[in-house]
Amino acid sequence: MCQVAIPTSPATTNPADNSLSAFEQLVELGRDINANHYKAAYLAARYDTELEWFHQGLKNAALGIARELDIHTSTAREWIRVGHSLPELPLINHAFANNTISYAKVRILTRYANNDNEQQLLDLAVERTADRLTNAIARALDEDDPDDAARDQRHHQFRSFTTYTNADGMTVMRLVLPPAIAKPIVAAVNELVREIAATPYENDTDSEHEGTKSDLSASADASDRHTVADPPEPTTQSDQKASADAPCSDEHKPPPLPLTLKELRQRWQPNDEDDWIFPTLGQQQADAFAVLFLGLPIRLTTEVVMHIRGSGNTFDDGTPLTSNALARQLPHSFIRLLIHDTEGRPIDATNRRRYPTTRQKRVVSETHNHQCVDCGTADLIEYDHNPPYEQTGHTITTELQPRCTQCHKARHRTAA
């Protein structure tokens, strides 16, 4: 068993220290928190092992920690689990102790790492953000199952649907599905979000966008219209307070059952003058999911991209896909080929039109690992000309960058 000395936590950053920027102080504080998480995990495991909780008349160690520190029992259980795992994983233990990786990554790594794959998974953790780590681990461990049938069966057995009521009286739903089933659902939700946001805000009764697929390639760059996941926000505290105090008139209440894209668009922004009331991305996706689940009469065309490689099949975001699940999709699929060169890079393609072709989008996505170049998300990707199309007059893959809608809009707002 590897014994590692618990490092002392650095001095807490003074919130009133004006010699450092807010971000610099936040980074220092984050390192302090990470070091304290390391200590907390080891002490929690030690408290569990020494059975002090038993002599205190408690059912388990997590309950004693949770009561004393006023935290969730589940949080205390995680500290204990991580603390027991670290001595068996010396490489991860050392990286955590030296602030090379965060507690968020350690929580993930200690669930899947063992003596055989510890170095491999640690390398993945150093290279990727915590948000992208689980997908990378899933691909790395794809070969652990004896065959595709065993993996499909395991996915099927772990499906679940749970609900609970939070303190606001809202119902929270958690759905766990095999990727071959879940990805089309997520794609449909995101596609509907795109279509609603792309629908012009109009007051007339007829619109070509009602119940039809919108022109999603209307622009490869940011435009003046509101984009998905880019809710304008009040810029001052007085604006925020005015919004909170404003009465909700009947004319601003959303209709009970929107039936068209225009109605959904107007529900998202009842008053075109109040730009910053546009809903958050989570609210947009919640609305889209409800519309799809209720089967409202809105026609929708979605796309789910699957990659077939010698190293294994995956979805766009890197989630592994078994050959059996892929074979079941082929009869309903449209097949495109993206040819790579000898070094595994997608072959370039050029075009003098403004908007990128499907092939160009494939090349750009593959080149940038199917994620936003700014924040790393794989959701709601758009294709940004850099330098701008107005300067170059052409669209080529080497001058396109994938950005999520929020980062896309933010970059053009900053440039303006």
C-alpha positions as CSV (number, residue, x, y, z in Angstrom):
1,M,0.0,0.0,0.0
2,C,1.3,3.4,-1.0
3,Q,1.7,5.9,1.9
4,V,1.7,9.5,0.9
5,A,2.1,12.4,3.3
6,I,-0.9,14.7,3.4
7,P,0.2,18.1,2.1
8,T,-0.5,21.2,4.2
9,S,-3.0,23.6,2.7
10,P,-1.8,27.0,1.4
11,A,-2.8,30.1,3.3
12,T,-6.3,31.2,2.4
13,T,-6.4,34.0,-0.1
14,N,-7.6,37.4,1.4
15,P,-10.8,38.4,-0.4
16,A,-9.8,42.0,0.1
17,D,-6.4,41.6,-1.6
18,N,-6.5,44.2,-4.4
19,S,-3.1,43.3,-5.7
20,L,-4.6,40.3,-7.5
21,S,-7.4,40.2,-10.0
22,A,-10.6,38.4,-9.0
23,F,-9.7,35.5,-11.3
24,E,-6.2,35.2,-9.8
25,Q,-7.7,35.1,-6.3
26,L,-10.2,32.5,-7.5
27,V,-7.4,30.3,-8.9
28,E,-5.5,30.5,-5.6
29,L,-8.7,29.7,-3.7
30,G,-9.4,26.8,-6.0
31,R,-6.0,25.3,-5.3
32,D,-6.7,25.6,-1.6
33,I,-10.0,23.9,-2.0
34,N,-8.4,21.1,-4.0
35,A,-5.7,20.6,-1.3
36,N,-8.4,20.5,1.4
37,H,-10.4,17.9,-0.6
38,Y,-7.3,15.7,-0.6
39,K,-7.0,16.0,3.2
40,A,-10.7,15.5,3.7
41,A,-10.8,12.3,1.6
42,Y,-7.9,10.8,3.6
43,L,-9.3,11.8,7.0
44,A,-12.8,10.6,6.1
45,A,-11.4,7.2,5.2
46,R,-9.3,7.1,8.4
47,Y,-12.4,8.0,10.4
48,D,-14.3,5.1,8.7
49,T,-11.4,2.6,9.3
50,E,-10.9,3.5,13.0
51,L,-14.6,2.9,13.8
52,E,-14.9,6.1,15.8
53,W,-18.3,6.6,14.4
54,F,-19.4,3.2,15.8
55,H,-18.4,4.2,19.3
56,Q,-20.4,7.4,18.8
57,G,-23.5,5.3,18.3
58,L,-23.9,6.1,14.6
59,K,-24.9,3.7,11.8
60,N,-21.9,4.6,9.6
61,A,-19.1,7.0,9.2
62,A,-20.8,9.1,6.5
63,L,-23.6,10.0,8.8
64,G,-21.2,11.3,11.5
65,I,-19.3,13.4,8.9
66,A,-22.5,14.8,7.4
67,R,-24.0,15.7,10.8
68,E,-20.9,17.4,12.1
69,L,-20.0,19.4,8.9
70,D,-23.6,20.1,7.8
71,I,-23.2,18.4,4.4
72,H,-25.1,15.8,2.4
73,T,-24.5,12.2,3.4
74,S,-23.8,11.4,-0.2
75,T,-20.9,13.9,-0.2
76,A,-19.4,12.3,2.9
77,R,-19.7,8.9,1.3
78,E,-17.8,10.1,-1.7
79,W,-15.0,11.4,0.5
80,I,-14.8,8.1,2.2
81,R,-14.8,6.1,-1.1
82,V,-12.1,8.3,-2.6
83,G,-10.0,8.2,0.5
84,H,-10.1,4.4,0.5
85,S,-9.3,4.2,-3.2
86,L,-6.3,6.6,-3.3
87,P,-3.7,4.3,-1.5
88,E,-4.4,1.6,-4.1
89,L,-3.7,4.1,-6.9
90,P,-0.3,5.7,-6.2
91,L,-0.1,7.6,-9.5
92,I,-3.5,9.3,-9.2
93,N,-2.8,9.8,-5.5
94,H,0.5,11.6,-6.3
95,A,-1.1,13.8,-9.0
96,F,-4.0,14.7,-6.6
97,A,-1.6,15.6,-3.8
98,N,0.4,17.9,-6.0
99,N,-2.7,19.7,-7.5
100,T,-2.0,18.2,-10.9
101,I,-5.6,17.0,-11.2
102,S,-8.7,18.2,-9.4
103,Y,-11.0,16.5,-7.0
104,A,-13.7,16.4,-9.7
105,K,-11.4,14.3,-11.9
106,V,-10.3,12.1,-9.0
107,R,-13.9,11.2,-8.2
108,I,-14.2,9.9,-11.8
109,L,-10.9,8.2,-12.0
110,T,-11.2,6.3,-8.7
111,R,-14.4,4.6,-10.0
112,Y,-12.7,3.1,-13.0
113,A,-8.9,3.0,-12.4
114,N,-7.0,-0.1,-11.4
115,N,-3.4,-1.2,-11.4
116,D,-3.5,-2.1,-15.1
117,N,-5.1,1.1,-16.5
118,E,-4.1,3.7,-13.9
119,Q,-1.5,5.4,-16.0
120,Q,-3.7,5.4,-19.1
121,L,-6.6,7.0,-17.3
122,L,-4.4,9.5,-15.6
123,D,-3.0,10.7,-18.9
124,L,-6.6,11.1,-20.1
125,A,-7.4,13.2,-17.1
126,V,-4.4,15.5,-17.6
127,E,-5.3,16.1,-21.2
128,R,-9.1,16.6,-20.9
129,T,-11.5,18.7,-18.9
130,A,-13.6,17.1,-16.2
131,D,-16.6,17.5,-18.4
132,R,-15.0,15.4,-21.2
133,L,-13.3,12.9,-19.0
134,T,-16.0,10.3,-18.7
135,N,-16.5,10.0,-22.5
136,A,-12.7,9.5,-22.9
137,I,-12.7,6.8,-20.2
138,A,-15.7,5.1,-21.8
139,R,-13.7,4.8,-25.1
140,A,-10.6,3.6,-23.3
141,L,-12.4,0.9,-21.4
142,D,-14.6,-0.1,-24.4
143,E,-12.6,-3.4,-24.8
144,D,-13.1,-4.5,-21.2
145,D,-16.4,-6.3,-22.0
146,P,-15.9,-9.7,-23.6
147,D,-18.0,-8.8,-26.7
148,D,-20.5,-6.3,-28.0
149,A,-23.5,-8.4,-26.9
150,A,-22.2,-8.3,-23.3
151,R,-21.9,-4.5,-23.4
152,D,-25.3,-4.1,-24.9
153,Q,-26.8,-6.3,-22.2
154,R,-25.0,-4.4,-19.5
155,H,-26.3,-1.1,-20.9
156,H,-29.8,-2.5,-21.0
157,Q,-29.6,-3.7,-17.4
158,F,-28.5,-0.3,-16.1
159,R,-31.3,1.7,-17.7
160,S,-33.4,3.7,-15.2
161,F,-35.9,6.5,-14.7
162,T,-36.1,8.2,-11.3
163,T,-38.0,11.3,-10.1
164,Y,-38.1,13.4,-7.0
165,T,-39.5,16.8,-5.9
166,N,-37.1,19.5,-5.0
167,A,-37.5,22.3,-2.5
168,D,-39.2,24.6,-5.1
169,G,-41.9,22.0,-5.7
170,M,-40.5,21.2,-9.1
171,T,-40.2,17.6,-10.3
172,V,-36.7,16.5,-11.2
173,M,-36.4,13.6,-13.6
174,R,-33.2,11.5,-14.2
175,L,-33.2,9.2,-17.2
176,V,-30.4,6.7,-17.9
177,L,-30.5,5.0,-21.3
178,P,-28.1,3.1,-23.6
179,P,-26.4,5.6,-26.0
180,A,-28.0,4.2,-29.1
181,I,-31.4,5.2,-27.7
182,A,-30.4,8.4,-25.8
183,K,-28.4,10.1,-28.6
184,P,-31.4,10.4,-31.0
185,I,-33.4,11.9,-28.1
186,V,-30.7,14.5,-27.3
187,A,-30.2,15.3,-31.0
188,A,-34.0,15.9,-31.5
189,V,-34.1,18.2,-28.4
190,N,-31.1,20.2,-29.6
191,E,-32.5,20.4,-33.2
192,L,-35.8,21.7,-32.0
193,V,-34.0,24.3,-29.8
194,R,-32.2,25.5,-32.9
195,E,-35.4,25.7,-35.0
196,I,-37.3,27.7,-32.3
197,A,-34.5,30.1,-31.9
198,A,-34.1,30.5,-35.7
199,T,-37.8,31.3,-36.1
200,P,-38.3,35.1,-36.6
201,Y,-40.2,37.0,-33.9
202,E,-43.4,38.1,-35.8
203,N,-46.9,39.2,-34.9
204,D,-48.6,38.1,-38.1
205,T,-50.7,35.0,-38.1
206,D,-48.9,33.1,-40.9
207,S,-45.3,32.2,-41.2
208,E,-43.4,29.8,-43.4
209,H,-41.6,28.6,-40.3
210,E,-44.8,27.3,-38.7
211,G,-44.6,23.5,-38.4
212,T,-41.8,23.2,-40.9
213,K,-38.1,22.8,-40.8
214,S,-36.3,26.1,-40.7
215,D,-33.2,27.0,-42.8
216,L,-30.6,26.0,-40.3
217,S,-27.8,27.1,-42.6
218,A,-29.0,30.7,-42.8
219,S,-25.7,31.9,-41.5
220,A,-22.3,30.3,-40.7
221,D,-21.4,33.3,-38.6
222,A,-23.2,35.1,-35.7
223,S,-26.0,37.4,-36.8
224,D,-28.2,40.0,-35.2
225,R,-31.0,37.4,-34.3
226,H,-30.9,35.7,-30.9
227,T,-29.1,32.5,-31.0
228,V,-29.6,29.3,-29.0
229,A,-28.1,29.3,-25.5
230,D,-27.3,33.0,-25.6
231,P,-29.9,34.6,-23.3
232,P,-29.2,38.3,-23.0
233,E,-28.8,39.3,-19.4
234,P,-29.5,42.4,-17.4
235,T,-26.3,44.4,-17.0
236,T,-26.9,46.1,-13.7
237,Q,-28.3,45.1,-10.3
238,S,-31.1,47.7,-10.8
239,D,-32.1,46.0,-14.0
240,Q,-32.2,42.6,-12.3
241,K,-34.3,44.0,-9.4
242,A,-36.7,45.8,-11.8
243,S,-37.2,42.5,-13.5
244,A,-37.9,40.6,-10.3
245,D,-40.3,43.3,-9.1
246,A,-42.2,43.6,-12.4
247,P,-45.7,42.2,-12.2
248,C,-46.5,39.3,-14.6
249,S,-49.4,40.5,-16.7
250,D,-51.8,38.1,-18.4
251,E,-50.5,39.2,-21.8
252,H,-47.0,38.0,-20.9
253,K,-48.0,34.6,-19.6
254,P,-47.0,31.8,-21.9
255,P,-49.8,29.9,-23.6
256,P,-50.6,26.6,-21.9
257,L,-49.9,24.4,-25.0
258,P,-47.8,26.0,-27.8
259,L,-48.5,24.3,-31.1
260,T,-46.2,26.0,-33.6
261,L,-42.6,27.1,-33.8
262,K,-43.7,30.7,-33.8
263,E,-45.8,30.2,-30.6
264,L,-42.8,28.6,-28.9
265,R,-40.6,31.5,-30.1
266,Q,-43.0,34.1,-28.7
267,R,-43.3,32.1,-25.5
268,W,-39.5,32.4,-25.1
269,Q,-39.6,36.1,-25.7
270,P,-43.1,37.6,-25.2
271,N,-41.9,41.2,-25.7
272,D,-39.3,41.7,-28.4
273,E,-38.1,44.8,-26.7
274,D,-37.0,43.0,-23.5
275,D,-34.0,41.3,-25.0
276,W,-32.5,39.8,-21.9
277,I,-35.6,37.8,-20.9
278,F,-34.7,35.1,-23.4
279,P,-34.6,31.8,-21.5
280,T,-31.4,29.9,-20.5
281,L,-30.2,26.9,-22.5
282,G,-31.6,24.6,-19.9
283,Q,-35.0,26.2,-20.1
284,Q,-35.0,26.0,-23.9
285,Q,-34.1,22.3,-23.8
286,A,-36.7,21.6,-21.2
287,D,-39.4,23.2,-23.4
288,A,-38.1,21.3,-26.4
289,F,-38.2,18.0,-24.6
290,A,-41.8,18.6,-23.4
291,V,-42.9,19.4,-26.9
292,L,-41.4,16.3,-28.3
293,F,-42.7,14.1,-25.5
294,L,-46.2,15.4,-25.9
295,G,-46.1,14.7,-29.6
296,L,-47.2,18.2,-30.7
297,P,-47.7,18.7,-34.5
298,I,-44.2,20.1,-35.3
299,R,-42.3,18.3,-38.1
300,L,-38.6,17.8,-37.3
301,T,-35.6,16.4,-39.1
302,T,-32.7,15.4,-36.9
303,E,-29.3,14.0,-37.5
304,V,-27.3,11.6,-35.3
305,V,-23.7,11.1,-36.5
306,M,-21.9,7.8,-35.9
307,H,-18.2,7.3,-36.7
308,I,-16.9,3.9,-37.9
309,R,-13.2,3.5,-37.3
310,G,-10.8,0.7,-37.0
311,S,-10.3,1.7,-33.3
312,G,-14.0,1.4,-32.6
313,N,-17.3,3.0,-33.3
314,T,-18.4,6.3,-31.6
315,F,-20.9,9.1,-31.7
316,D,-19.7,12.6,-32.5
317,D,-18.9,13.4,-28.8
318,G,-16.8,10.2,-28.4
319,T,-19.3,8.0,-26.7
320,P,-18.5,4.4,-27.8
321,L,-21.1,2.5,-29.8
322,T,-21.1,-1.3,-30.2
323,S,-21.1,-2.9,-33.6
324,N,-24.4,-4.6,-32.8
325,A,-26.1,-1.2,-32.0
326,L,-24.6,0.3,-35.1
327,A,-25.8,-2.6,-37.3
328,R,-29.4,-2.0,-36.0
329,Q,-29.2,1.6,-37.2
330,L,-27.9,1.0,-40.7
331,P,-31.2,0.1,-42.5
332,H,-32.5,3.6,-41.5
333,S,-29.2,5.5,-42.1
334,F,-27.8,7.8,-44.8
335,I,-24.1,6.9,-45.2
336,R,-21.4,9.4,-45.9
337,L,-17.7,8.7,-46.2
338,L,-15.0,11.0,-44.8
339,I,-11.6,10.1,-46.1
340,H,-8.5,10.6,-43.9
341,D,-4.9,10.9,-44.9
342,T,-2.0,8.6,-43.8
343,E,-1.7,10.6,-40.6
344,G,-5.3,10.2,-39.7
345,R,-6.3,13.7,-40.6
346,P,-9.5,14.4,-42.6
347,I,-8.8,15.4,-46.2
348,D,-9.4,19.1,-46.7
349,A,-12.2,20.5,-49.0
350,T,-12.7,24.0,-50.2
351,N,-15.7,26.0,-51.4
352,R,-16.4,29.6,-52.4
353,R,-19.9,29.8,-51.1
354,R,-20.6,31.5,-47.8
355,Y,-22.1,28.6,-45.9
356,P,-20.1,25.4,-45.2
357,T,-21.2,22.2,-46.9
358,T,-22.0,19.1,-44.9
359,R,-18.7,17.7,-45.9
360,Q,-16.8,20.8,-44.7
361,K,-18.7,20.6,-41.4
362,R,-17.6,17.0,-41.1
363,V,-13.9,17.9,-41.7
364,V,-13.9,20.8,-39.3
365,S,-15.7,18.8,-36.6
366,E,-13.3,15.9,-37.0
367,T,-10.3,18.2,-36.9
368,H,-11.3,19.8,-33.7
369,N,-12.5,16.6,-31.9
370,H,-16.2,17.5,-32.3
371,Q,-16.2,20.2,-29.7
372,C,-16.2,24.0,-29.3
373,V,-12.7,25.4,-29.6
374,D,-13.4,27.9,-26.7
375,C,-15.3,26.0,-24.0
376,G,-15.0,22.4,-25.1
377,T,-18.7,21.5,-25.2
378,A,-20.0,19.3,-27.9
379,D,-23.6,20.7,-27.8
380,L,-25.2,23.0,-30.4
381,I,-22.1,23.5,-32.5
382,E,-22.0,26.2,-35.2
383,Y,-19.2,27.0,-37.8
384,D,-17.5,30.3,-37.4
385,H,-15.4,32.0,-40.2
386,N,-12.0,33.1,-38.9
387,P,-11.0,35.4,-40.5
388,P,-14.6,36.7,-41.3
389,Y,-16.1,35.7,-44.7
390,E,-16.5,39.5,-45.5
391,Q,-12.7,39.7,-45.6
392,T,-11.9,36.5,-47.5
393,G,-14.9,35.9,-49.7
394,H,-14.6,32.1,-49.4
395,T,-15.3,29.2,-47.1
396,I,-12.5,26.7,-46.5
397,T,-12.1,24.2,-43.7
398,T,-8.8,25.7,-42.5
399,E,-10.6,29.0,-41.8
400,L,-13.7,27.5,-40.0
401,Q,-13.8,26.9,-36.3
402,P,-16.5,25.0,-34.4
403,R,-18.1,27.0,-31.6
404,C,-21.1,26.5,-29.5
405,T,-23.8,29.1,-30.1
406,Q,-23.0,30.9,-26.9
407,C,-19.2,31.2,-27.6
408,H,-19.9,32.0,-31.2
409,K,-22.1,35.0,-30.3
410,A,-19.7,36.1,-27.6
411,R,-16.8,36.2,-30.0
412,H,-18.6,38.3,-32.5
413,R,-20.0,40.6,-29.8
414,T,-16.4,41.1,-28.5
415,A,-15.0,41.8,-32.0
416,A,-17.7,44.4,-32.6
